[in-house]
Amino acid sequence: MNQAIVVEGLRKKFGSREVLHGLNFAVERGTVFGVIGPNGAGKTTTMRCLLDIIRPSAGSVSVLGQDPRSAGTGLRRRIGYLPGELHLENRTTGRRMLEHFAAISGPVEPRHVNELAERLNLDLDRQTRKLSKGNKQKLGLLQAFMHKPELLVLDEPTSGLDPLVQQVFHAMVREAVDDGATVFLSSHVLSEVQQAADAVAILRDGEIVTVSTVEALRTAAVRQLRFNSTGTEAHDVDALLARVPGVANVAVRELKADGHAAGTVEATATLSGHVQPLIQELATLKLTELVLEEPDLEEAVLNLYSGQSPQLGRHAEGAHRA
Ligand SMILES: Nc1ncnc2c1ncn2[C@@H]1O[C@H](COP(=O)(O)OP(=O)(O)OP(=O)(O)O)[C@@H](O)[C@H]1O
């Protein structure tokens, strides 16, 4: 069995309202699989079905080769789960809370808990009610990772974490995968999933729009580009940008305002696809400013929807679509 999760035809209704409309996907063992989608897309609901916190209305779910509905606590111990909203008992310390969780999910090496707390810069002896949002999230991560589970199910794991701690988290994910674990995580931030995941499912309104490799998604994503250069004519910059594959929506103008050197040109454009050809062309200019923004998730998803990216189509077919 080389798949940690297999989901087939998963439907979930709350009352008469169906929020998952027949999801199909599989997660290979030893990989990081990200689910991205806007608020309300169904990410948390999917995770809760995997953990048997809620039951599917139709379809089948297999987790580590077992049906979570009948597998019981034995399966639960093999999973580390970070819920989207962690409910903490207020009148206790982080350490006491982890001891309580360890009694359920154990065995846990105390040394490992201390190491993780140190890496995350988390004081385990503080009352949980006094912890900031970020520190609560660290505690949630610690309880998910501490028993070295085979499968980590992490709902918005970097929410509330500062960039340094996010780096620690990404390192923890890599180490878990190096040890053979599988990671299933959700986010609504594309860049975050790009950093962590091998494959990505895009979920929208309870349906999977696509399952794609991160590389394919990066290629489909559209970035905003803006730069200033000196010593060039506007029409030369225009011609230069026209040579770069994936560049569109070009606007070039000469800046005559105060504070700009004579002959300063400002250009804005969008870029889809690889950045290397653009960088090569820009290297021939004398740049005074350059901004290449993070690719926009919505744009990437819309491209996928409308099939505007033939390159992506090829990649997506190569990805493991269940
Ligand atoms: N217990 C529930 N009862 C009724 N509706 C629910 C329940 N849980 C979730 N929903 C609805 O199901 C839909 C999917 O919610 P879900 O929390 O799975 O989305 P999400 O992708 O995790 O969003 P977010 O990023 O905001 O956490 C939403 O419309 C939500 O209102």
Ligand as a Chemical Component Dictionary entry (heavy atoms), coordinates in Angstrom:
data_LIG
# 
_chem_comp.id                   LIG 
_chem_comp.type                 NON-POLYMER 
_chem_comp.pdbx_formal_charge   0 
_chem_comp.three_letter_code    LIG 
# 
loop_
_chem_comp_atom.comp_id 
_chem_comp_atom.atom_id 
_chem_comp_atom.alt_atom_id 
_chem_comp_atom.type_symbol 
_chem_comp_atom.charge 
_chem_comp_atom.model_Cartn_x 
_chem_comp_atom.model_Cartn_y 
_chem_comp_atom.model_Cartn_z 
_chem_comp_atom.pdbx_ordinal 
LIG N1  N1  N 0 -20.832 21.765 11.376 1  
LIG C1  C1  C 0 -21.242 22.443 10.302 2  
LIG N2  N2  N 0 -22.557 22.700 10.104 3  
LIG C2  C2  C 0 -22.987 23.344 9.004  4  
LIG N3  N3  N 0 -22.180 23.828 8.028  5  
LIG C3  C3  C 0 -20.866 23.618 8.168  6  
LIG C4  C4  C 0 -20.326 22.921 9.306  7  
LIG N4  N4  N 0 -18.981 22.853 9.161  8  
LIG C5  C5  C 0 -18.700 23.486 8.005  9  
LIG N5  N5  N 0 -19.827 23.942 7.407  10 
LIG C6  C6  C 0 -19.902 24.643 6.114  11 
LIG O1  O1  O 0 -19.185 23.888 5.167  12 
LIG C7  C7  C 0 -18.496 24.726 4.252  13 
LIG C8  C8  C 0 -17.042 24.313 4.235  14 
LIG O2  O2  O 0 -16.456 24.684 5.473  15 
LIG P1  P1  P 0 -14.950 24.338 5.870  16 
LIG O3  O3  O 0 -14.748 24.819 7.265  17 
LIG O4  O4  O 0 -14.694 22.912 5.574  18 
LIG O5  O5  O 0 -14.137 25.239 4.847  19 
LIG P2  P2  P 0 -12.599 25.605 4.835  20 
LIG O6  O6  O 0 -12.155 25.425 3.429  21 
LIG O7  O7  O 0 -11.885 24.845 5.883  22 
LIG O8  O8  O 0 -12.634 27.137 5.181  23 
LIG P3  P3  P 0 -11.714 28.029 6.148  24 
LIG O9  O9  O 0 -10.470 28.322 5.373  25 
LIG O10 O10 O 0 -12.564 29.234 6.359  26 
LIG O11 O11 O 0 -11.467 27.242 7.406  27 
LIG C9  C9  C 0 -18.730 26.150 4.707  28 
LIG O12 O12 O 0 -19.737 26.715 3.932  29 
LIG C10 C10 C 0 -19.183 25.986 6.137  30 
LIG O13 O13 O 0 -20.063 27.021 6.509  31 
# 
loop_
_chem_comp_bond.comp_id 
_chem_comp_bond.atom_id_1 
_chem_comp_bond.atom_id_2 
_chem_comp_bond.value_order 
_chem_comp_bond.pdbx_ordinal 
LIG N1  C1  SING 1  
LIG C1  N2  SING 2  
LIG C1  C4  DOUB 3  
LIG N2  C2  DOUB 4  
LIG C2  N3  SING 5  
LIG N3  C3  DOUB 6  
LIG C3  C4  SING 7  
LIG C3  N5  SING 8  
LIG C4  N4  SING 9  
LIG N4  C5  DOUB 10 
LIG C5  N5  SING 11 
LIG N5  C6  SING 12 
LIG C6  O1  SING 13 
LIG C6  C10 SING 14 
LIG O1  C7  SING 15 
LIG C7  C8  SING 16 
LIG C7  C9  SING 17 
LIG C8  O2  SING 18 
LIG O2  P1  SING 19 
LIG P1  O3  DOUB 20 
LIG P1  O4  SING 21 
LIG P1  O5  SING 22 
LIG O5  P2  SING 23 
LIG P2  O6  DOUB 24 
LIG P2  O7  SING 25 
LIG P2  O8  SING 26 
LIG O8  P3  SING 27 
LIG P3  O9  DOUB 28 
LIG P3  O10 SING 29 
LIG P3  O11 SING 30 
LIG C9  O12 SING 31 
LIG C9  C10 SING 32 
LIG C10 O13 SING 33 
# 
